[in-house]
Amino acid sequence: NFRGSTGYGKAFLNAGNNEWGQLMQDDLTWGVKHLVKEGIVDESRVAIMGGSYGGYATLAGLTFTPDVYAAGVSIVGPSNLLTLMESIPPYWESIRKMFYERMGNPETEEGKAQLVSQSPLFSANKIQVPLLVVQGANDPRVKKAESDQIVVAMRELGLGVEYICAPDEGHGFRRPVNSMAFLAAAEKFLAKHIGGRYQEDMPEDVANRLEEITVDIASVTMPEKVDENKLTAALPQPAKDLSERTDKYNITIAISGQEIKMDMTQEIKAEGDHWVITQSAKSMMGNMLDVATVEKGSLLPVKRSVEQGPAKINLEHSADKISGTMDMNGQSKAIEMEKDAALFGDCAALYETLAALPLEQDYTAVYSTFDMQMQKIKAFEMKVVGEEKVKVPAGEFDTYKIEITALEDGSMNTTVWVASSGEKAVIKSSATLPQMGGAKMTSELVE
């Protein structure tokens, strides 16, 4: 119940403003000292463990007060507060302003310096005790790269560090088998470094999962800088144009052991010099309408509109910028983004464009798209990794298997199967959704 905690009045809450890693951390430190003074705990056997802000507090405790704790367990904890700020999506504008008030404003020199000084990543050399890092590979807020960097820093310093990373989790573990596995590892870790018992035996599925998500720290590398030559490469040119047709897909979103089903219809129609790609879907989460307009031949994006629940987004592309509006819950926000090169469209327009490229075994291309959620331009590399026969409700198809990798962090979380012949294009796709905690979305052609 450190300063900045809710439930104790506004003054206590506001007392934590700009005090991440400082007075907020002091309250934890003095809590330990109080317990030591009362004779309740052995000061040489105190560990710190927490998730999200608690994960940050764990890293801050080991870096800023290295003599207080004997070990730490950081669960999806941000190590770099600048990166944490950058991960806030534009439609969280009110939350962004609150974070600036609570933590510091990265748009000012003073605020940026404060965030750097309060980021454990930049003081990792002060850590003196073992650390267990727990991370979800698809965490959209605390990116995997932050955990990777802490692990690498401690490994290079010769300090004890263990790393658990679940490929199917986001900001916090949701699958019971993943939770049981990491808790078993945490219990053993704490027993080793501060004493006490731990349960050695565990169910076979938990033991197997723990082995699968335990990372060999020798294999962890620092994030590589994006190759500027790839980013400035010319946009790949389609080898064929689109055609008018209507396709229907089954979509399944698998999350936390449950599945959400929906039916989607995609229609491609010619309108003058443009193709209009319309996706409409119905599900228990509500209706969705996504309309993308692209140029004939080049398939470059012209405009896009999305309606889903309370959100409405309208975008227009010109030669040098992207502009539009985002309406959410009665509030409207302008979108204005400069671009210095052509982009591919997103969503349906992207897959249809990739399917129109001159595909063959080992074909590789780099392209950029505009991420509407984060309102930033992102670069990707696509590669044809093989030819496969794919069976879907619509039948069996010969396809090219395309894997898509984000150049920003090297993550490969999208696979698309494109018909190698015939009228149909996108036969199947599989994508991991970080914004939904690592949910897996699969679409299959029905007709």
Disulfide bonds with the S-S distance in Angstrom:
none
